[in-house]
Amino acid sequence: MKKKDDHTSHDDLQPEYRFDYSKARPNRFAERVSGDNVIVTLDPDVARVFSSAQDVNAVLRALIQNMPKIVSPEKVS
């Protein structure tokens, strides 16, 4: 029976995966997202049609205005 090396039994993480947290920086994109925003990933073919988030929002708002109004079961009295 082989005896495990002390360094492998202590930590199975390979040296190339060790992360030096002292070099970490704050997320530079975190300021752009407020608590009210929802992040949605568009498929590449859809993303090619829009040049900005404002364009996407304009189309979605137009779609919402033309959708039939749906009453949720909680609001029915």
Buried (B, 14 or more C-beta within 10 A) or exposed (E): EEEEEEEEEEEEEEEEEEEEEEEEEEEEEEEEEEEEEEEEEEEEEEEEEBEEEEEBEEEEEEEEEEEEEEEEEEEEE
